[in-house]
């Protein structure tokens, strides 16, 4: 069965752009619209003919997005894709990995902001769907799509970057550039690693790349820090005290890398001449800083569009089994590595 993803690939556009063309949105440039239409014909994609949508009072048409962050690209992508499919979006901010999320939601806080009958489904943007939440009376009533972090062996619906492969690709890139002593700086918590499950997968990718290159576990150096620029600066202080000093740093989040680079520059070190730095995420600030940041670029537009599309498929009964979808990433080589 031909999917919208294959159309997007053939047309070299995002999934959300294909969705806009299919739904006759005016917010698409003519050149892109023509490419999408040509790709639809080329791959033989047949768009679903949707019946006229019932009024909100007749059908649940609200998607609740529970999030720990307001992502400048991902959140608008979710809202735009949902709107194109006839849904309204309500964002509920919980704070950074708020462990009380389940208690808050199941104690009726949602009633203050949303009539249950209007709720079509839930997207979890980084809060991890725990087994307790999975079996909880509130969450079990509605379709749930997890974006980003997820439990290992979670049998539900997940959309994310392939964190293992992306970290493997970046570490391999650094090795190919001749770096041999690569420190990994991670936001993972040594005591409670479930906070940042994506960081576990990224560590495994780093480990696998080093192992494939002939390095042993003794050659690995991992530093834990807060998921912030300040955490990156503190990690950099540890790195500058190491003997011998590493020749590259791979930060598992751009926010951390920003602090690492600033600390090195403030200390009089040159990036990348004295030490290389790479990040993970592809946030816009990384391309604008000096030196610009080598990083793994995640396709946040596509992640948002895919999450909404997956939720819509569940609502319509088109899928009924758990599904994990990886969205494409790329390694963007910039000035912070040689």
C-alpha positions as CSV (number, residue, x, y, z in Angstrom):
1,X,0.0,0.0,0.0
2,X,1.4,3.4,-1.1
3,X,1.6,5.9,1.8
4,X,1.9,9.7,2.1
5,X,5.5,9.2,3.3
6,X,6.4,7.7,-0.1
7,X,4.8,10.6,-1.9
8,X,6.8,13.1,0.3
9,X,10.0,11.2,-0.5
10,X,9.4,11.2,-4.2
11,X,8.5,14.9,-4.2
12,X,11.4,15.8,-1.8
13,X,9.0,17.7,0.5
14,X,7.8,17.2,4.0
15,X,4.8,15.0,4.9
16,X,2.9,18.1,6.1
17,X,3.3,19.7,2.7
18,X,1.8,16.6,1.0
19,X,-1.0,16.7,3.4
20,X,-1.7,20.4,2.6
21,X,-1.8,19.7,-1.1
22,X,-4.2,16.7,-0.7
23,X,-6.4,18.9,1.5
24,X,-6.3,21.8,-1.1
25,X,-4.6,24.2,1.3
26,X,-3.7,27.5,-0.3
27,X,-0.5,27.7,1.8
28,X,1.7,25.8,-0.7
29,X,3.9,27.3,-3.4
30,X,2.9,26.4,-6.9
31,X,6.2,24.7,-7.6
32,X,5.9,22.4,-4.6
33,X,2.3,21.7,-5.3
34,X,3.1,20.6,-8.9
35,X,5.9,18.4,-7.6
36,X,3.6,16.7,-5.1
37,X,0.9,16.2,-7.7
38,X,3.4,14.7,-10.1
39,X,4.7,12.4,-7.3
40,X,1.2,11.3,-6.4
41,X,0.7,10.2,-10.0
42,X,4.2,8.6,-10.2
43,X,4.0,6.4,-7.2
44,X,0.3,5.7,-7.6
45,X,-0.9,7.1,-4.3
46,X,-4.7,7.2,-3.9
47,X,-5.7,9.7,-1.2
48,X,-8.5,8.6,1.2
49,X,-11.8,10.2,0.3
50,X,-13.0,11.4,3.6
51,X,-16.7,11.9,4.3
52,X,-17.9,15.3,5.4
53,X,-16.8,15.8,9.0
54,X,-19.6,15.9,11.6
55,X,-19.9,18.9,13.8
56,X,-17.8,19.0,16.9
57,X,-20.9,18.2,19.0
58,X,-21.4,15.0,17.1
59,X,-17.8,13.7,17.1
60,X,-14.7,14.1,19.3
61,X,-12.4,16.5,17.4
62,X,-9.9,17.7,20.0
63,X,-6.4,16.4,20.3
64,X,-4.8,16.9,23.8
65,X,-1.0,17.3,23.6
66,X,0.6,16.8,27.0
67,X,4.1,18.2,26.8
68,X,7.2,19.1,28.9
69,X,8.4,21.6,26.3
70,X,7.1,24.1,23.8
71,X,9.1,23.2,20.8
72,X,9.3,26.0,18.2
73,X,9.0,23.6,15.3
74,X,7.3,20.5,16.5
75,X,4.4,22.1,18.3
76,X,3.3,24.2,15.3
77,X,3.8,21.1,13.1
78,X,1.4,19.2,15.2
79,X,-1.1,22.0,15.3
80,X,-0.9,22.6,11.5
81,X,-1.3,19.0,10.6
82,X,-4.2,18.5,13.1
83,X,-6.0,21.6,11.6
84,X,-5.7,20.2,8.1
85,X,-7.4,17.0,9.3
86,X,-10.2,18.9,11.1
87,X,-9.0,18.7,14.7
88,X,-8.4,21.4,17.3
89,X,-5.3,21.1,19.5
90,X,-5.1,21.8,23.2
91,X,-1.6,21.9,24.7
92,X,-1.2,21.0,28.4
93,X,2.2,22.0,29.7
94,X,3.4,19.8,32.6
95,X,6.8,21.1,33.4
96,X,10.2,19.3,32.9
97,X,9.5,15.6,33.2
98,X,6.8,16.1,35.9
99,X,6.5,12.8,37.8
100,X,3.0,13.9,38.9
101,X,1.6,13.9,35.4
102,X,-0.4,10.7,35.9
103,X,-1.9,11.9,39.2
104,X,-2.8,15.3,37.8
105,X,-4.5,13.9,34.8
106,X,-6.4,11.1,36.5
107,X,-7.5,13.3,39.4
108,X,-9.7,15.2,37.0
109,X,-7.5,18.2,36.1
110,X,-8.5,17.6,32.4
111,X,-12.1,18.3,33.3
112,X,-11.2,21.9,34.0
113,X,-10.0,22.4,30.4
114,X,-11.9,19.9,28.2
115,X,-15.1,18.0,28.0
116,X,-14.2,14.4,27.8
117,X,-16.7,13.8,25.0
118,X,-14.8,16.1,22.7
119,X,-11.5,14.4,23.2
120,X,-10.4,12.3,20.2
121,X,-7.0,11.3,21.5
122,X,-3.7,12.3,23.2
123,X,-0.2,13.0,22.0
124,X,2.5,12.7,24.6
125,X,5.3,15.0,23.7
126,X,8.3,13.7,25.8
127,X,6.4,12.6,28.9
128,X,7.1,8.9,29.0
129,X,4.1,6.6,28.8
130,X,4.7,4.5,31.9
131,X,3.0,1.1,32.4
132,X,0.9,2.7,35.2
133,X,-0.3,5.3,32.8
134,X,-0.9,2.8,30.0
135,X,-3.2,0.8,32.3
136,X,-4.8,3.9,33.9
137,X,-8.5,4.5,33.6
138,X,-8.1,7.9,32.0
139,X,-5.4,7.1,29.4
140,X,-6.9,3.8,28.6
141,X,-10.1,5.5,27.3
142,X,-8.4,7.3,24.5
143,X,-5.9,6.6,21.7
144,X,-2.4,7.7,22.7
145,X,0.6,8.4,20.5
146,X,4.0,8.8,22.1
147,X,6.4,11.3,20.5
148,X,10.1,11.0,21.4
149,X,10.8,9.1,24.7
150,X,9.1,5.8,25.2
151,X,9.5,2.8,27.5
152,X,11.6,-0.1,26.2
153,X,9.2,-2.8,24.8
154,X,6.4,-0.3,24.9
155,X,3.6,-1.9,22.9
156,X,1.8,1.3,22.0
157,X,2.1,3.9,19.2
158,X,5.3,5.9,18.9
159,X,6.8,8.4,16.5
160,X,10.4,9.4,16.9
161,X,13.9,9.7,15.4
162,X,15.9,6.5,15.4
163,X,18.0,7.7,18.3
164,X,20.3,4.6,18.2
165,X,21.0,5.0,14.5
166,X,21.4,8.7,14.6
167,X,24.0,8.6,17.4
168,X,25.8,5.8,15.6
169,X,25.9,7.9,12.4
170,X,27.3,11.0,14.3
171,X,29.9,9.0,16.2
172,X,31.0,7.3,13.0
173,X,31.2,10.7,11.3
174,X,33.5,11.9,14.1
175,X,35.7,8.8,13.8
176,X,35.9,9.2,10.0
177,X,37.2,12.7,10.6
178,X,40.1,11.3,12.7
179,X,38.8,11.9,16.2
180,X,39.9,9.1,18.6
181,X,39.1,10.3,22.1
182,X,35.4,11.2,21.9
183,X,33.6,12.1,25.2
184,X,29.8,11.7,25.3
185,X,27.9,14.3,27.3
186,X,24.4,13.1,28.1
187,X,21.4,14.5,30.0
188,X,20.6,11.0,31.3
189,X,20.2,10.7,35.0
190,X,22.5,8.0,36.5
191,X,20.0,7.3,39.3
192,X,16.7,7.5,37.3
193,X,17.6,6.8,33.6
194,X,13.9,6.6,32.7
195,X,13.8,10.5,32.6
196,X,15.5,10.6,29.2
197,X,15.0,7.2,27.6
198,X,16.1,8.6,24.2
199,X,19.5,9.3,25.7
200,X,19.9,5.6,26.5
201,X,19.4,4.7,22.8
202,X,21.8,7.5,21.8
203,X,24.4,6.1,24.2
204,X,24.0,2.6,22.7
205,X,24.6,4.1,19.2
206,X,27.8,5.8,20.4
207,X,29.0,2.6,22.0
208,X,28.3,0.5,18.9
209,X,30.1,2.9,16.6
210,X,33.2,2.9,18.9
211,X,33.1,-0.9,19.2
212,X,32.8,-1.3,15.4
213,X,35.9,0.9,15.1
214,X,37.9,-1.3,17.4
215,X,37.6,0.7,20.6
216,X,36.8,-1.0,23.9
217,X,34.5,0.0,26.8
218,X,37.6,1.4,28.6
219,X,37.9,3.9,25.7
220,X,34.5,5.4,26.5
221,X,34.1,8.5,28.6
222,X,30.5,9.5,29.6
223,X,29.7,12.7,31.5
224,X,26.2,13.4,32.9
225,X,24.8,16.8,33.2
226,X,21.6,18.9,33.3
227,X,19.7,19.3,30.0
228,X,20.7,22.9,29.6
229,X,23.4,25.3,28.4
230,X,24.5,25.6,32.1
231,X,24.8,21.8,32.3
232,X,27.0,21.9,29.2
233,X,29.3,24.6,30.7
234,X,29.7,22.4,33.8
235,X,30.5,19.4,31.7
236,X,33.1,21.4,29.7
237,X,34.9,22.2,33.0
238,X,35.3,18.5,33.7
239,X,36.5,17.9,30.1
240,X,39.2,20.6,30.3
241,X,40.6,19.0,33.5
242,X,41.0,15.6,31.8
243,X,44.5,14.2,31.1
244,X,44.9,13.5,28.3
245,X,42.3,15.9,27.0
246,X,39.7,14.5,24.6
247,X,39.8,15.6,21.0
248,X,36.0,15.7,20.5
249,X,32.8,16.0,22.5
250,X,29.5,14.6,21.3
251,X,26.6,16.2,23.2
252,X,23.3,14.3,23.1
253,X,21.3,17.6,22.9
254,X,22.1,20.9,21.2
255,X,21.3,22.8,24.3
256,X,24.1,21.1,26.1
257,X,26.5,21.7,23.2
258,X,25.8,25.4,23.3
259,X,27.2,25.6,26.8
260,X,30.1,23.3,26.0
261,X,31.2,25.5,23.1
262,X,30.8,28.7,25.1
263,X,32.9,27.4,28.0
264,X,35.7,26.2,25.7
265,X,35.8,29.6,23.9
266,X,35.7,31.5,27.2
267,X,38.7,29.5,28.4
268,X,40.7,30.4,25.3
269,X,40.3,27.1,23.5
270,X,39.7,27.0,19.8
271,X,36.8,25.0,18.3
272,X,37.4,22.9,16.3
273,X,41.2,23.4,16.1
274,X,41.8,22.3,19.8
275,X,38.7,20.2,20.2
276,X,35.6,19.3,18.1
277,X,32.0,19.6,19.4
278,X,28.9,17.9,18.0
279,X,25.3,18.1,19.1
280,X,22.0,16.4,18.5
281,X,18.6,18.0,17.5
282,X,19.3,20.5,14.8
283,X,17.7,23.5,16.5
284,X,18.1,26.8,14.5
285,X,20.4,28.5,16.9
286,X,23.1,25.9,16.1
287,X,23.4,27.0,12.5
288,X,23.6,30.7,13.6
289,X,26.3,30.5,16.3
290,X,30.0,30.9,15.8
291,X,31.4,28.4,15.1
292,X,28.2,26.8,13.7
293,X,27.4,23.5,15.4
294,X,27.8,20.1,13.7
295,X,24.7,18.2,14.7
296,X,22.1,15.5,14.1
297,X,19.1,17.2,12.5
298,X,15.8,15.7,13.4
299,X,12.8,16.2,11.0
300,X,10.5,17.8,13.5
301,X,8.0,18.9,10.8
302,X,7.6,15.3,9.8
303,X,7.5,13.9,13.3
304,X,4.6,16.2,14.1
305,X,2.7,15.4,11.0
306,X,3.3,11.6,11.4
307,X,2.1,11.7,15.0
308,X,-1.2,13.4,14.1
309,X,-1.7,11.1,11.1
310,X,-1.1,8.0,13.3
311,X,-3.5,9.3,15.9
312,X,-6.1,9.9,13.2
313,X,-5.7,6.4,11.8
314,X,-6.3,5.0,15.3
315,X,-9.4,7.1,15.7
316,X,-10.8,6.0,12.4
317,X,-10.0,2.3,13.2
318,X,-7.5,2.0,10.4
319,X,-4.8,0.6,12.7
320,X,-5.3,-1.4,15.9
321,X,-1.9,-2.8,16.8
322,X,1.0,-1.0,18.4
323,X,3.3,0.7,15.9
324,X,6.7,2.4,16.2
325,X,7.6,4.8,13.4
326,X,11.1,6.3,12.8
327,X,11.3,9.5,11.0
328,X,14.5,10.3,8.9
329,X,17.4,12.2,10.3
330,X,20.7,13.5,8.9
331,X,24.1,14.5,10.1
332,X,24.8,18.1,9.4
333,X,28.6,18.8,9.3
334,X,29.4,22.4,10.2
335,X,32.3,24.5,11.6
336,X,32.5,23.0,15.1
337,X,34.3,19.9,13.8
338,X,37.2,19.7,11.5
